[in-house]
Amino acid sequence: MTEEIGEATADLLKEMVEEIRTLRQRIDHLESNNTKLAKAVDDPETLMKRHGWLRAVTPMADETYDPLNRSGNDGKTFGFNQDIISKSRDDELHEWRQMEDAMPASSSPSATTYR
């Protein structure tokens, strides 16, 4: 009977050792993944490059041209001017009608590119 108890404890110990080994492997794998993620958080640019993203730099707001910039007091500043709006609404509609009339008829072969 003591031999049966000894064999049972030996089998139990073997199973526990195998379980501990698999847990250690899983922990090692998780730790390696954790270090990769920590590096990605520290430097997201390399992670994005690895996945095919490209880096794009946008200009600062002061460097861009804003046509509705009304803060400039200088006459050379490209700000909002009333001189820009010189055509009346009727003139614009008339130009649009002329452009529509100049378009080819729907029966012509070039009409497929326009309509």
MOPAC internal coordinates of N, CA, C and O (Angstrom, degrees):
PM7 1SCF
backbone

  N    0.0000 0     0.00 0     0.00 0    0    0    0
  C    1.4410 1     0.00 0     0.00 0    1    0    0
  C    1.5296 1   110.82 1     0.00 0    2    1    0
  O    1.2310 1   120.88 1   144.25 1    3    2    1
  N    1.2904 1   115.92 1   -35.75 1    3    2    1
  C    1.4578 1   118.50 1   178.47 1    5    3    2
  C    1.5213 1   110.83 1   -68.99 1    6    5    3
  O    1.2310 1   120.92 1   151.66 1    7    6    5
  N    1.3604 1   115.86 1   -28.34 1    7    6    5
  C    1.4610 1   118.74 1   176.82 1    9    7    6
  C    1.5277 1   110.35 1   -68.78 1   10    9    7
  O    1.2310 1   119.86 1   142.58 1   11   10    9
  N    1.3322 1   117.88 1   -37.42 1   11   10    9
  C    1.4690 1   121.82 1   178.54 1   13   11   10
  C    1.5259 1   110.13 1   -65.65 1   14   13   11
  O    1.2310 1   121.15 1   139.24 1   15   14   13
  N    1.3047 1   115.41 1   -40.76 1   15   14   13
  C    1.4772 1   119.51 1   178.76 1   17   15   14
  C    1.5233 1   109.41 1   -66.75 1   18   17   15
  O    1.2310 1   120.68 1   141.47 1   19   18   17
  N    1.3084 1   116.31 1   -38.53 1   19   18   17
  C    1.4689 1   120.75 1   179.14 1   21   19   18
  C    1.5198 1   111.55 1   -66.23 1   22   21   19
  O    1.2310 1   120.48 1   139.50 1   23   22   21
  N    1.3519 1   116.68 1   -40.50 1   23   22   21
  C    1.4578 1   119.98 1   177.94 1   25   23   22
  C    1.5251 1   111.19 1   -68.21 1   26   25   23
  O    1.2310 1   120.33 1   141.45 1   27   26   25
  N    1.3183 1   116.97 1   -38.55 1   27   26   25
  C    1.4679 1   121.04 1   179.46 1   29   27   26
  C    1.5233 1   110.55 1   -65.19 1   30   29   27
  O    1.2310 1   120.91 1   137.90 1   31   30   29
  N    1.3274 1   115.87 1   -42.10 1   31   30   29
  C    1.4673 1   117.77 1   178.69 1   33   31   30
  C    1.5171 1   110.87 1   -68.90 1   34   33   31
  O    1.2310 1   120.31 1   145.54 1   35   34   33
  N    1.3278 1   117.01 1   -34.46 1   35   34   33
  C    1.4653 1   119.95 1   177.99 1   37   35   34
  C    1.5248 1   110.61 1   -66.37 1   38   37   35
  O    1.2310 1   120.34 1   137.73 1   39   38   37
  N    1.3280 1   116.96 1   -42.27 1   39   38   37
  C    1.4684 1   120.77 1   177.31 1   41   39   38
  C    1.5257 1   110.46 1   -64.20 1   42   41   39
  O    1.2310 1   121.50 1   138.20 1   43   42   41
  N    1.3211 1   114.73 1   -41.80 1   43   42   41
  C    1.4610 1   118.93 1   178.70 1   45   43   42
  C    1.5215 1   111.14 1   -63.54 1   46   45   43
  O    1.2310 1   120.26 1   138.99 1   47   46   45
  N    1.3008 1   117.10 1   -41.01 1   47   46   45
  C    1.4601 1   120.93 1   178.65 1   49   47   46
  C    1.5301 1   111.09 1   -66.26 1   50   49   47
  O    1.2310 1   119.99 1   141.15 1   51   50   49
  N    1.3390 1   117.62 1   -38.85 1   51   50   49
  C    1.4597 1   120.20 1   177.34 1   53   51   50
  C    1.5297 1   111.14 1   -62.74 1   54   53   51
  O    1.2310 1   120.77 1   136.81 1   55   54   53
  N    1.3304 1   116.14 1   -43.19 1   55   54   53
  C    1.4706 1   119.73 1   178.63 1   57   55   54
  C    1.5272 1   111.22 1   -64.17 1   58   57   55
  O    1.2310 1   120.91 1   140.22 1   59   58   57
  N    1.3409 1   115.86 1   -39.78 1   59   58   57
  C    1.4618 1   119.43 1   179.08 1   61   59   58
  C    1.5226 1   111.17 1   -65.64 1   62   61   59
  O    1.2310 1   120.41 1   140.56 1   63   62   61
  N    1.3355 1   116.83 1   -39.44 1   63   62   61
  C    1.4664 1   120.74 1   178.98 1   65   63   62
  C    1.5188 1   109.99 1   -65.33 1   66   65   63
  O    1.2310 1   119.75 1   137.87 1   67   66   65
  N    1.3228 1   118.07 1   -42.13 1   67   66   65
  C    1.4678 1   121.11 1   177.64 1   69   67   66
  C    1.5282 1   111.01 1   -63.56 1   70   69   67
  O    1.2310 1   120.58 1   138.89 1   71   70   69
  N    1.3250 1   116.49 1   -41.11 1   71   70   69
  C    1.4681 1   120.55 1   179.24 1   73   71   70
  C    1.5259 1   110.19 1   -64.83 1   74   73   71
  O    1.2310 1   120.45 1   139.75 1   75   74   73
  N    1.3136 1   116.74 1   -40.25 1   75   74   73
  C    1.4695 1   120.63 1   178.65 1   77   75   74
  C    1.5319 1   110.02 1   -64.76 1   78   77   75
  O    1.2310 1   119.84 1   140.48 1   79   78   77
  N    1.3301 1   117.91 1   -39.52 1   79   78   77
  C    1.4627 1   120.90 1   178.16 1   81   79   78
  C    1.5194 1   111.40 1   -63.56 1   82   81   79
  O    1.2310 1   120.14 1   135.27 1   83   82   81
  N    1.3389 1   117.34 1   -44.73 1   83   82   81
  C    1.4719 1   119.69 1   178.89 1   85   83   82
  C    1.5236 1   110.86 1   -65.46 1   86   85   83
  O    1.2310 1   120.35 1   142.64 1   87   86   85
  N    1.3351 1   116.93 1   -37.36 1   87   86   85
  C    1.4685 1   119.19 1   177.42 1   89   87   86
  C    1.5250 1   111.36 1   -65.51 1   90   89   87
  O    1.2310 1   120.30 1   141.18 1   91   90   89
  N    1.3294 1   117.03 1   -38.82 1   91   90   89
  C    1.4694 1   120.46 1   177.71 1   93   91   90
  C    1.5309 1   110.94 1   -64.07 1   94   93   91
  O    1.2310 1   120.61 1   138.58 1   95   94   93
  N    1.3327 1   116.44 1   -41.42 1   95   94   93
  C    1.4644 1   119.75 1   177.73 1   97   95   94
  C    1.5307 1   110.86 1   -62.31 1   98   97   95
  O    1.2310 1   120.92 1   136.62 1   99   98   97
  N    1.3278 1   115.85 1   -43.38 1   99   98   97
  C    1.4652 1   118.91 1   178.74 1  101   99   98
  C    1.5182 1   111.48 1   -64.39 1  102  101   99
  O    1.2310 1   120.45 1   140.31 1  103  102  101
  N    1.3292 1   116.74 1   -39.69 1  103  102  101
  C    1.4661 1   120.37 1   178.96 1  105  103  102
  C    1.5180 1   110.52 1   -65.14 1  106  105  103
  O    1.2310 1   120.23 1   137.79 1  107  106  105
  N    1.3301 1   117.16 1   -42.21 1  107  106  105
  C    1.4727 1   120.40 1   177.72 1  109  107  106
  C    1.5267 1   110.77 1   -61.37 1  110  109  107
  O    1.2310 1   120.76 1   137.22 1  111  110  109
  N    1.3137 1   116.14 1   -42.78 1  111  110  109
  C    1.4677 1   120.74 1   178.62 1  113  111  110
  C    1.5335 1   110.77 1   -63.27 1  114  113  111
  O    1.2310 1   120.18 1   135.54 1  115  114  113
  N    1.3295 1   117.26 1   -44.46 1  115  114  113
  C    1.4620 1   120.88 1   178.85 1  117  115  114
  C    1.5290 1   111.91 1   -65.26 1  118  117  115
  O    1.2310 1   120.37 1   142.04 1  119  118  117
  N    1.3034 1   116.91 1   -37.96 1  119  118  117
  C    1.4641 1   119.88 1   178.19 1  121  119  118
  C    1.5239 1   111.17 1   -66.54 1  122  121  119
  O    1.2310 1   120.01 1   141.30 1  123  122  121
  N    1.3253 1   117.59 1   -38.70 1  123  122  121
  C    1.4643 1   119.23 1   177.96 1  125  123  122
  C    1.5295 1   110.38 1   -66.81 1  126  125  123
  O    1.2310 1   120.35 1   139.82 1  127  126  125
  N    1.3287 1   116.93 1   -40.18 1  127  126  125
  C    1.4657 1   119.60 1   175.74 1  129  127  126
  C    1.5167 1   111.19 1   -64.21 1  130  129  127
  O    1.2310 1   120.46 1   141.90 1  131  130  129
  N    1.3267 1   116.72 1   -38.10 1  131  130  129
  C    1.4549 1   120.70 1   179.51 1  133  131  130
  C    1.5230 1   111.62 1   -64.31 1  134  133  131
  O    1.2310 1   120.00 1   139.95 1  135  134  133
  N    1.3385 1   117.60 1   -40.05 1  135  134  133
  C    1.4667 1   119.63 1   178.14 1  137  135  134
  C    1.5245 1   110.90 1   -67.06 1  138  137  135
  O    1.2310 1   120.24 1   142.53 1  139  138  137
  N    1.3474 1   117.15 1   -37.47 1  139  138  137
  C    1.4657 1   119.54 1   176.48 1  141  139  138
  C    1.5182 1   111.09 1   -62.60 1  142  141  139
  O    1.2310 1   120.53 1   136.77 1  143  142  141
  N    1.3357 1   116.59 1   -43.23 1  143  142  141
  C    1.4640 1   119.73 1   179.27 1  145  143  142
  C    1.5226 1   111.60 1   -67.25 1  146  145  143
  O    1.2310 1   120.18 1   143.60 1  147  146  145
  N    1.3211 1   117.27 1   -36.40 1  147  146  145
  C    1.4693 1   119.95 1   177.63 1  149  147  146
  C    1.5245 1   110.42 1   -64.33 1  150  149  147
  O    1.2310 1   120.05 1   140.50 1  151  150  149
  N    1.3370 1   117.51 1   -39.50 1  151  150  149
  C    1.4597 1   120.46 1   176.42 1  153  151  150
  C    1.5236 1   110.90 1   -65.59 1  154  153  151
  O    1.2310 1   120.44 1   142.69 1  155  154  153
  N    1.3360 1   116.76 1   -37.31 1  155  154  153
  C    1.4613 1   120.27 1   179.49 1  157  155  154
  C    1.5148 1   111.23 1   -66.82 1  158  157  155
  O    1.2310 1   120.19 1   145.03 1  159  158  157
  N    1.3102 1   117.25 1   -34.97 1  159  158  157
  C    1.4677 1   120.27 1   178.01 1  161  159  158
  C    1.5214 1   109.57 1   -70.36 1  162  161  159
  O    1.2310 1   120.47 1   141.57 1  163  162  161
  N    1.3263 1   116.71 1   -38.43 1  163  162  161
  C    1.4626 1   120.17 1   179.12 1  165  163  162
  C    1.5263 1   111.68 1   -68.08 1  166  165  163
  O    1.2310 1   120.19 1   141.42 1  167  166  165
  N    1.3270 1   117.24 1   -38.58 1  167  166  165
  C    1.4621 1   121.70 1  -178.52 1  169  167  166
  C    1.5333 1   109.22 1  -135.59 1  170  169  167
  O    1.2310 1   119.99 1   -96.28 1  171  170  169
  N    1.3316 1   117.62 1    83.72 1  171  170  169
  C    1.4634 1   119.80 1  -176.89 1  173  171  170
  C    1.5296 1   113.04 1   -69.68 1  174  173  171
  O    1.2310 1   119.88 1   161.97 1  175  174  173
  N    1.3204 1   117.83 1   -18.03 1  175  174  173
  C    1.4572 1   120.62 1  -178.44 1  177  175  174
  C    1.5296 1   111.73 1   -63.68 1  178  177  175
  O    1.2310 1   120.45 1   139.76 1  179  178  177
  N    1.3359 1   116.75 1   -40.24 1  179  178  177
  C    1.4636 1   119.20 1   179.12 1  181  179  178
  C    1.5221 1   111.12 1   -68.18 1  182  181  179
  O    1.2310 1   120.32 1   142.67 1  183  182  181
  N    1.3188 1   117.00 1   -37.33 1  183  182  181
  C    1.4597 1   119.86 1   177.55 1  185  183  182
  C    1.5215 1   110.67 1   -65.06 1  186  185  183
  O    1.2310 1   120.68 1   138.27 1  187  186  185
  N    1.3238 1   116.30 1   -41.73 1  187  186  185
  C    1.4608 1   120.11 1   179.96 1  189  187  186
  C    1.5301 1   110.17 1   -66.68 1  190  189  187
  O    1.2310 1   119.81 1   139.98 1  191  190  189
  N    1.3322 1   117.97 1   -40.02 1  191  190  189
  C    1.4692 1   120.82 1   177.28 1  193  191  190
  C    1.5206 1   111.05 1   -63.22 1  194  193  191
  O    1.2310 1   120.85 1   141.08 1  195  194  193
  N    1.3006 1   115.98 1   -38.92 1  195  194  193
  C    1.4611 1   120.69 1  -179.42 1  197  195  194
  C    1.5304 1   111.26 1   -63.08 1  198  197  195
  O    1.2310 1   120.64 1   149.65 1  199  198  197
  N    1.3138 1   116.38 1   -30.35 1  199  198  197
  C    1.4613 1   121.06 1  -179.60 1  201  199  198
  C    1.5249 1   112.98 1   -96.69 1  202  201  199
  O    1.2310 1   120.04 1  -171.07 1  203  202  201
  N    1.3261 1   117.53 1     8.93 1  203  202  201
  C    1.4537 1   120.85 1   171.82 1  205  203  202
  C    1.5120 1   115.80 1    95.33 1  206  205  203
  O    1.2310 1   119.25 1  -173.50 1  207  206  205
  N    1.3191 1   119.03 1     6.50 1  207  206  205
  C    1.4602 1   121.02 1   178.69 1  209  207  206
  C    1.5152 1   109.83 1   -81.84 1  210  209  207
  O    1.2310 1   120.71 1   -29.46 1  211  210  209
  N    1.3190 1   116.24 1   150.54 1  211  210  209
  C    1.4599 1   121.29 1   177.58 1  213  211  210
  C    1.5155 1   109.61 1  -109.52 1  214  213  211
  O    1.2310 1   121.03 1   -29.58 1  215  214  213
  N    1.3055 1   115.64 1   150.42 1  215  214  213
  C    1.4590 1   120.91 1   179.38 1  217  215  214
  C    1.5157 1   109.34 1   -83.79 1  218  217  215
  O    1.2310 1   120.63 1   -46.58 1  219  218  217
  N    1.3175 1   116.39 1   133.42 1  219  218  217
  C    1.4548 1   121.75 1   177.45 1  221  219  218
  C    1.5205 1   108.48 1  -129.58 1  222  221  219
  O    1.2310 1   121.18 1   -45.88 1  223  222  221
  N    1.3121 1   115.36 1   134.12 1  223  222  221
  C    1.4568 1   120.77 1  -179.81 1  225  223  222
  C    1.5235 1   107.56 1  -113.59 1  226  225  223
  O    1.2310 1   120.82 1   -55.39 1  227  226  225
  N    1.3065 1   116.03 1   124.61 1  227  226  225
  C    1.4604 1   120.53 1   177.91 1  229  227  226
  C    1.5250 1   109.09 1   -95.90 1  230  229  227
  O    1.2310 1   120.11 1   -29.65 1  231  230  229
  N    1.3309 1   117.40 1   150.35 1  231  230  229
  C    1.4637 1   119.10 1  -179.78 1  233  231  230
  C    1.5237 1   110.88 1   -71.71 1  234  233  231
  O    1.2310 1   121.67 1   -22.30 1  235  234  233
  N    1.2905 1   114.41 1   157.70 1  235  234  233
  C    1.4551 1   119.80 1   176.61 1  237  235  234
  C    1.5261 1   109.25 1   -68.72 1  238  237  235
  O    1.2310 1   120.14 1   -22.05 1  239  238  237
  N    1.3019 1   117.34 1   157.95 1  239  238  237
  C    1.4515 1   121.84 1  -176.46 1  241  239  238
  C    1.5298 1   111.46 1   -62.92 1  242  241  239
  O    1.2310 1   119.86 1   147.60 1  243  242  241
  N    1.3137 1   117.87 1   -32.40 1  243  242  241
  C    1.4625 1   120.57 1  -179.71 1  245  243  242
  C    1.5246 1   111.85 1   -72.01 1  246  245  243
  O    1.2310 1   120.22 1   157.37 1  247  246  245
  N    1.3253 1   117.19 1   -22.63 1  247  246  245
  C    1.4537 1   120.50 1  -176.50 1  249  247  246
  C    1.5198 1   113.43 1   -88.55 1  250  249  247
  O    1.2310 1   119.79 1   171.87 1  251  250  249
  N    1.3070 1   118.01 1    -8.13 1  251  250  249
  C    1.4616 1   121.20 1  -176.31 1  253  251  250
  C    1.5213 1   110.43 1   -92.66 1  254  253  251
  O    1.2310 1   121.57 1   -22.79 1  255  254  253
  N    1.3146 1   114.61 1   157.21 1  255  254  253
  C    1.4608 1   120.55 1   177.93 1  257  255  254
  C    1.5187 1   108.32 1   -91.23 1  258  257  255
  O    1.2310 1   120.50 1   -56.29 1  259  258  257
  N    1.2979 1   116.65 1   123.71 1  259  258  257
  C    1.4544 1   122.34 1   178.46 1  261  259  258
  C    1.5160 1   108.42 1  -115.25 1  262  261  259
  O    1.2310 1   119.07 1   -69.50 1  263  262  261
  N    1.3375 1   119.38 1   110.50 1  263  262  261
  C    1.4561 1   120.34 1  -177.58 1  265  263  262
  C    1.5209 1   113.39 1   -67.89 1  266  265  263
  O    1.2310 1   119.54 1   161.13 1  267  266  265
  N    1.3037 1   118.49 1   -18.87 1  267  266  265
  C    1.4615 1   120.85 1   179.42 1  269  267  266
  C    1.5252 1   112.10 1  -102.08 1  270  269  267
  O    1.2310 1   120.60 1  -159.02 1  271  270  269
  N    1.3200 1   116.47 1    20.98 1  271  270  269
  C    1.4478 1   120.47 1   179.05 1  273  271  270
  C    1.5216 1   108.53 1   -71.68 1  274  273  271
  O    1.2310 1   120.79 1   -68.01 1  275  274  273
  N    1.2896 1   116.09 1   111.99 1  275  274  273
  C    1.4768 1   120.71 1  -177.07 1  277  275  274
  C    1.5199 1   111.84 1  -105.01 1  278  277  275
  O    1.2310 1   120.46 1  -174.85 1  279  278  277
  N    1.3172 1   116.72 1     5.15 1  279  278  277
  C    1.4568 1   118.88 1  -175.74 1  281  279  278
  C    1.5182 1   113.16 1   -83.51 1  282  281  279
  O    1.2310 1   119.60 1   162.89 1  283  282  281
  N    1.3212 1   118.36 1   -17.11 1  283  282  281
  C    1.4577 1   120.48 1  -175.84 1  285  283  282
  C    1.5205 1   112.67 1   -76.31 1  286  285  283
  O    1.2310 1   120.41 1   -48.51 1  287  286  285
  N    1.3346 1   116.83 1   131.49 1  287  286  285
  C    1.4601 1   122.03 1   176.81 1  289  287  286
  C    1.5181 1   111.23 1   -94.35 1  290  289  287
  O    1.2310 1   120.54 1   166.90 1  291  290  289
  N    1.3130 1   116.57 1   -13.10 1  291  290  289
  C    1.4481 1   121.75 1  -178.19 1  293  291  290
  C    1.5255 1   109.59 1   -76.41 1  294  293  291
  O    1.2310 1   120.00 1   -40.55 1  295  294  293
  N    1.3106 1   117.60 1   139.45 1  295  294  293
  C    1.4558 1   121.18 1   179.47 1  297  295  294
  C    1.5149 1   112.79 1   -69.36 1  298  297  295
  O    1.2310 1   120.38 1   157.68 1  299  298  297
  N    1.3490 1   116.88 1   -22.32 1  299  298  297
  C    1.4502 1   120.73 1  -179.71 1  301  299  298
  C    1.5320 1   112.43 1   -83.04 1  302  301  299
  O    1.2310 1   120.62 1   168.64 1  303  302  301
  N    1.3004 1   116.42 1   -11.36 1  303  302  301
  C    1.4613 1   119.96 1  -179.75 1  305  303  302
  C    1.5123 1   108.85 1   -70.40 1  306  305  303
  O    1.2310 1   121.02 1   -43.38 1  307  306  305
  N    1.3104 1   115.65 1   136.62 1  307  306  305
  C    1.4524 1   120.34 1   179.17 1  309  307  306
  C    1.5185 1   109.65 1   -80.50 1  310  309  307
  O    1.2310 1   120.09 1  -106.20 1  311  310  309
  N    1.2707 1   117.44 1    73.80 1  311  310  309
  C    1.4535 1   121.86 1   179.65 1  313  311  310
  C    1.5125 1   110.80 1  -100.35 1  314  313  311
  O    1.2310 1   120.93 1     7.22 1  315  314  313
  N    1.2800 1   115.82 1  -172.78 1  315  314  313
  C    1.4572 1   121.93 1   179.86 1  317  315  314
  C    1.5318 1   108.16 1   -74.41 1  318  317  315
  O    1.2310 1   120.89 1   -57.98 1  319  318  317
  N    1.3119 1   115.90 1   122.02 1  319  318  317
  C    1.4559 1   121.88 1  -179.37 1  321  319  318
  C    1.5183 1   109.61 1  -123.99 1  322  321  319
  O    1.2310 1   120.56 1   -34.38 1  323  322  321
  N    1.2858 1   116.53 1   145.62 1  323  322  321
  C    1.4596 1   119.77 1   175.79 1  325  323  322
  C    1.5234 1   110.81 1   -75.68 1  326  325  323
  O    1.2310 1   119.88 1   162.31 1  327  326  325
  N    1.3428 1   117.84 1   -17.69 1  327  326  325
  C    1.4674 1   120.98 1   178.94 1  329  327  326
  C    1.5265 1   111.51 1   -67.52 1  330  329  327
  O    1.2310 1   120.45 1   155.92 1  331  330  329
  N    1.3137 1   116.74 1   -24.08 1  331  330  329
  C    1.4575 1   120.25 1  -179.88 1  333  331  330
  C    1.5249 1   109.91 1   -64.14 1  334  333  331
  O    1.2310 1   120.76 1   140.43 1  335  334  333
  N    1.3108 1   116.16 1   -39.57 1  335  334  333
  C    1.4603 1   120.67 1  -179.14 1  337  335  334
  C    1.5283 1   107.36 1   -90.07 1  338  337  335
  O    1.2310 1   120.85 1   -89.22 1  339  338  337
  N    1.3259 1   115.98 1    90.78 1  339  338  337
  C    1.4650 1   119.26 1  -177.16 1  341  339  338
  C    1.5200 1   111.70 1  -110.66 1  342  341  339
  O    1.2310 1   119.98 1   159.08 1  343  342  341
  N    1.3353 1   117.64 1   -20.92 1  343  342  341
  C    1.4556 1   120.28 1  -178.38 1  345  343  342
  C    1.5186 1   110.09 1   -89.67 1  346  345  343
  O    1.2310 1   121.60 1   -34.72 1  347  346  345
  N    1.2995 1   114.54 1   145.28 1  347  346  345
  C    1.4551 1   117.94 1   175.18 1  349  347  346
  C    1.5213 1   108.61 1   -83.29 1  350  349  347
  O    1.2310 1   121.22 1   -10.58 1  351  350  349
  N    1.2848 1   115.27 1   169.42 1  351  350  349
  C    1.4654 1   120.43 1  -179.80 1  353  351  350
  C    1.5356 1   110.68 1   -64.89 1  354  353  351
  O    1.2310 1   120.08 1   144.13 1  355  354  353
  N    1.3170 1   117.45 1   -35.87 1  355  354  353
  C    1.4697 1   120.51 1   179.34 1  357  355  354
  C    1.5278 1   111.11 1   -65.09 1  358  357  355
  O    1.2310 1   120.45 1   140.14 1  359  358  357
  N    1.3368 1   116.74 1   -39.86 1  359  358  357
  C    1.4623 1   119.86 1   178.23 1  361  359  358
  C    1.5310 1   111.26 1   -63.28 1  362  361  359
  O    1.2310 1   120.85 1   138.89 1  363  362  361
  N    1.3348 1   115.97 1   -41.11 1  363  362  361
  C    1.4551 1   119.05 1   178.83 1  365  363  362
  C    1.5218 1   111.14 1   -64.85 1  366  365  363
  O    1.2310 1   120.03 1   136.64 1  367  366  365
  N    1.3256 1   117.55 1   -43.36 1  367  366  365
  C    1.4674 1   120.54 1   178.83 1  369  367  366
  C    1.5266 1   111.11 1   -63.52 1  370  369  367
  O    1.2310 1   121.01 1   142.01 1  371  370  369
  N    1.3221 1   115.68 1   -37.99 1  371  370  369
  C    1.4658 1   119.48 1   178.79 1  373  371  370
  C    1.5382 1   110.19 1   -63.72 1  374  373  371
  O    1.2310 1   120.18 1   137.85 1  375  374  373
  N    1.3466 1   117.25 1   -42.15 1  375  374  373
  C    1.4638 1   120.56 1   177.62 1  377  375  374
  C    1.5288 1   111.04 1   -62.90 1  378  377  375
  O    1.2310 1   120.26 1   138.95 1  379  378  377
  N    1.3106 1   117.11 1   -41.05 1  379  378  377
  C    1.4642 1   120.62 1   178.97 1  381  379  378
  C    1.5272 1   110.36 1   -63.19 1  382  381  379
  O    1.2310 1   120.11 1   137.53 1  383  382  381
  N    1.3157 1   117.39 1   -42.47 1  383  382  381
  C    1.4720 1   120.18 1   179.38 1  385  383  382
  C    1.5307 1   110.64 1   -63.73 1  386  385  383
  O    1.2310 1   120.60 1   140.21 1  387  386  385
  N    1.3325 1   116.45 1   -39.79 1  387  386  385
  C    1.4648 1   119.63 1   178.09 1  389  387  386
  C    1.5325 1   110.67 1   -63.72 1  390  389  387
  O    1.2310 1   120.11 1   139.29 1  391  390  389
  N    1.3085 1   117.40 1   -40.71 1  391  390  389
  C    1.4641 1   120.54 1   179.05 1  393  391  390
  C    1.5288 1   110.90 1   -66.77 1  394  393  391
  O    1.2310 1   120.02 1   140.87 1  395  394  393
  N    1.3228 1   117.57 1   -39.13 1  395  394  393
  C    1.4621 1   119.97 1   178.01 1  397  395  394
  C    1.5160 1   111.43 1   -66.60 1  398  397  395
  O    1.2310 1   120.43 1   142.18 1  399  398  397
  N    1.3397 1   116.78 1   -37.82 1  399  398  397
  C    1.4658 1   119.59 1   178.38 1  401  399  398
  C    1.5293 1   111.25 1   -68.27 1  402  401  399
  O    1.2310 1   120.27 1   151.40 1  403  402  401
  N    1.3290 1   117.08 1   -28.60 1  403  402  401
  C    1.4548 1   120.56 1  -179.21 1  405  403  402
  C    1.5234 1   112.55 1   -77.86 1  406  405  403
  O    1.2310 1   120.27 1   167.74 1  407  406  405
  N    1.3309 1   117.10 1   -12.26 1  407  406  405
  C    1.4621 1   119.99 1   178.99 1  409  407  406
  C    1.5228 1   109.80 1   -70.22 1  410  409  407
  O    1.2310 1   119.88 1   -31.98 1  411  410  409
  N    1.3336 1   117.84 1   148.02 1  411  410  409
  C    1.4620 1   120.38 1  -178.76 1  413  411  410
  C    1.5232 1   111.22 1   -66.82 1  414  413  411
  O    1.2310 1   121.33 1   -24.51 1  415  414  413
  N    1.3015 1   115.07 1   155.49 1  415  414  413
  C    1.4618 1   120.50 1   179.42 1  417  415  414
  C    1.5248 1   109.12 1   -68.45 1  418  417  415
  O    1.2310 1   120.54 1   -19.79 1  419  418  417
  N    1.3212 1   116.57 1   160.21 1  419  418  417
  C    1.4628 1   120.53 1  -176.45 1  421  419  418
  C    1.5225 1   111.67 1   -68.96 1  422  421  419
  O    1.2310 1   119.35 1   164.33 1  423  422  421
  N    1.3349 1   118.84 1   -15.67 1  423  422  421
  C    1.4604 1   120.61 1   179.76 1  425  423  422
  C    1.5288 1   112.35 1   -83.18 1  426  425  423
  O    1.2310 1   119.88 1   162.78 1  427  426  425
  N    1.3190 1   117.84 1   -17.22 1  427  426  425
  C    1.4589 1   120.01 1  -178.63 1  429  427  426
  C    1.5301 1   109.84 1   -78.23 1  430  429  427
  O    1.2310 1   120.07 1   -27.70 1  431  430  429
  N    1.3344 1   117.47 1   152.30 1  431  430  429
  C    1.4673 1   120.40 1  -178.13 1  433  431  430
  C    1.5234 1   113.07 1   -67.15 1  434  433  431
  O    1.2310 1   119.60 1   153.30 1  435  434  433
  N    1.3299 1   118.37 1   -26.70 1  435  434  433
  C    1.4553 1   119.69 1  -179.10 1  437  435  434
  C    1.5307 1   112.15 1   -79.80 1  438  437  435
  O    1.2310 1   120.35 1   172.29 1  439  438  437
  N    1.3295 1   116.94 1    -7.71 1  439  438  437
  C    1.4495 1   119.41 1  -178.91 1  441  439  438
  C    1.5258 1   111.86 1   -70.18 1  442  441  439
  O    1.2310 1   120.02 1   158.84 1  443  442  441
  N    1.2920 1   117.57 1   -21.16 1  443  442  441
  C    1.4644 1   119.85 1  -179.21 1  445  443  442
  C    1.5239 1   111.13 1   -67.70 1  446  445  443
  O    1.2310 1   119.58 1   153.38 1  447  446  445
  N    1.3274 1   118.41 1   -26.62 1  447  446  445
  C    1.4505 1   119.60 1   178.26 1  449  447  446
  C    1.5217 1   111.70 1   -80.63 1  450  449  447
  O    1.2310 1   119.06 1   160.68 1  451  450  449
  N    1.2960 1   119.39 1   -19.32 1  451  450  449
  C    1.4496 1   122.09 1  -177.22 1  453  451  450
  C    1.5338 1   112.25 1   -99.38 1  454  453  451
  O    1.2310 1   119.97 1   145.60 1  455  454  453
  N    1.2988 1   117.66 1   -34.40 1  455  454  453
  C    1.4734 1   119.39 1  -175.04 1  457  455  454
  C    1.4733 1   111.89 1  -120.73 1  458  457  455
  O    1.2310 1   120.10 1   180.00 1  459  458  457

